């Protein structure tokens, strides 16, 4: 897992299942499709 906070204060989480964005209120999932890296 990787965690990163960008200059706008958005927190990004990278996991084996994709990338997730937390804006302080909402978590948005960007899941990887099968076979993608």
Backbone as a printed PyTorch tensor [residue, N CA C, xyz], in Angstrom:
tensor([[[  0.8420,  -1.1690,   0.0000],
         [  0.0000,   0.0000,   0.0000],
         [  0.8910,   1.2370,   0.0000]],

        [[  0.4410,   2.2470,  -0.7120],
         [  1.1310,   3.5310,  -0.7250],
         [  0.1070,   4.6130,  -0.4030]],

        [[  0.5520,   5.6510,   0.3120],
         [ -0.3210,   6.7700,   0.6640],
         [  0.3850,   8.0540,   0.2640]],

        [[ -0.3680,   8.9720,  -0.3560],
         [  0.1980,  10.2360,  -0.8260],
         [ -0.8240,  11.3460,  -0.6300]],

        [[ -0.3990,  12.4960,  -0.1400],
         [ -1.2650,  13.6710,  -0.0520],
         [ -0.7810,  14.6970,  -1.0650]],

        [[ -1.6730,  15.1100,  -1.9660],
         [ -1.2750,  16.0690,  -2.9930],
         [ -1.4000,  17.5040,  -2.4830]],

        [[ -1.0340,  18.4750,  -3.3100],
         [ -1.0060,  19.8840,  -2.9030],
         [ -2.3880,  20.4490,  -2.6010]],

        [[ -3.4480,  19.7880,  -3.0630],
         [ -4.8260,  20.2230,  -2.7910],
         [ -5.3770,  19.5790,  -1.5170]],

        [[ -4.5740,  18.7520,  -0.8450],
         [ -5.0110,  18.0890,   0.3730],
         [ -5.7580,  16.7950,   0.1400]],

        [[ -5.7970,  16.3340,  -1.1110],
         [ -6.4420,  15.0630,  -1.4360],
         [ -5.4900,  13.9360,  -1.0500]],

        [[ -6.0200,  12.9270,  -0.3780],
         [ -5.2050,  11.7800,   0.0150],
         [ -5.4940,  10.6310,  -0.9400]],

        [[ -4.4380,  10.0820,  -1.4970],
         [ -4.5110,   8.9840,  -2.4590],
         [ -3.9280,   7.7390,  -1.8120]],

        [[ -4.6220,   6.6030,  -1.9880],
         [ -4.1700,   5.3130,  -1.4890],
         [ -4.0000,   4.3830,  -2.6750]],

        [[ -2.8260,   3.8250,  -2.8220],
         [ -2.5910,   2.8190,  -3.8540],
         [ -2.5650,   1.4490,  -3.2020]],

        [[ -3.3930,   0.5400,  -3.6940],
         [ -3.4580,  -0.8140,  -3.1400],
         [ -3.3900,  -1.8240,  -4.2790]],

        [[ -3.3800,  -3.0830,  -3.9430],
         [ -3.3970,  -4.1280,  -4.9540],
         [ -4.6740,  -4.1290,  -5.7780]],

        [[ -5.7300,  -3.5320,  -5.2430],
         [ -7.0110,  -3.5040,  -5.9390],
         [ -7.2710,  -2.2470,  -6.7310]],

        [[ -6.3580,  -1.2870,  -6.6950],
         [ -6.5460,  -0.0460,  -7.4460],
         [ -6.0930,   1.1640,  -6.6490]],

        [[ -6.5870,   2.3220,  -7.0550],
         [ -6.2530,   3.5880,  -6.4080],
         [ -7.5350,   4.1550,  -5.8140]],

        [[ -7.4170,   4.7700,  -4.6510],
         [ -8.5610,   5.3220,  -3.9470],
         [ -8.2260,   6.7600,  -3.5600]],

        [[ -9.2030,   7.6510,  -3.7000],
         [ -9.0000,   9.0760,  -3.4110],
         [ -9.9320,   9.4840,  -2.2770]],

        [[ -9.3800,  10.1890,  -1.2800],
         [-10.1740,  10.6950,  -0.1600],
         [-10.0200,  12.2050,  -0.1090]],

        [[-11.1510,  12.9170,  -0.2180],
         [-11.1110,  14.3800,  -0.2530],
         [-11.4980,  15.0200,   1.0800]],

        [[-11.5300,  14.2330,   2.1400],
         [-11.9270,  14.7310,   3.4460],
         [-13.3770,  14.4110,   3.7620]],

        [[-14.1210,  14.0060,   2.7510],
         [-15.5350,  13.6780,   2.9170],
         [-15.9140,  12.3800,   2.2070]],

        [[-15.3920,  12.1960,   0.9970],
         [-15.8000,  11.0870,   0.1430],
         [-14.5940,  10.2790,  -0.3100]],

        [[-14.7590,   8.9620,  -0.3340],
         [-13.7460,   8.0770,  -0.9110],
         [-14.2270,   7.6670,  -2.2960]],

        [[-13.3640,   7.8530,  -3.2930],
         [-13.6580,   7.4460,  -4.6650],
         [-12.6890,   6.3430,  -5.0430]],

        [[-13.2200,   5.2450,  -5.5730],
         [-12.3940,   4.0970,  -5.9620],
         [-12.1310,   4.1060,  -7.4580]],

        [[-10.8920,   3.8500,  -7.8190],
         [-10.4840,   3.6520,  -9.2050],
         [ -9.8740,   2.2600,  -9.2480]],

        [[-10.7020,   1.2750,  -9.4820],
         [-10.2530,  -0.1180,  -9.4190],
         [ -9.6020,  -0.5390, -10.7260]],

        [[ -8.5880,  -1.3860, -10.5910],
         [ -7.9150,  -1.8930, -11.7810],
         [ -8.7390,  -3.0140, -12.4040]],

        [[ -8.7390,  -3.0480, -13.7130],
         [ -9.4360,  -4.1080, -14.4430],
         [ -8.5440,  -5.3440, -14.4840]],

        [[ -9.1350,  -6.4930, -14.6490],
         [ -8.3790,  -7.7420, -14.7160],
         [ -7.3310,  -7.6620, -15.8190]],

        [[ -6.1000,  -8.0110, -15.4810],
         [ -5.0280,  -8.0130, -16.4630],
         [ -4.2850,  -6.6940, -16.5930]],

        [[ -4.7790,  -5.6270, -15.9870],
         [ -4.0780,  -4.3420, -16.0580],
         [ -3.0490,  -4.2560, -14.9530]],

        [[ -2.0110,  -3.4850, -15.2220],
         [ -0.9940,  -3.2470, -14.2010],
         [ -0.7770,  -1.7790, -14.0610]]])
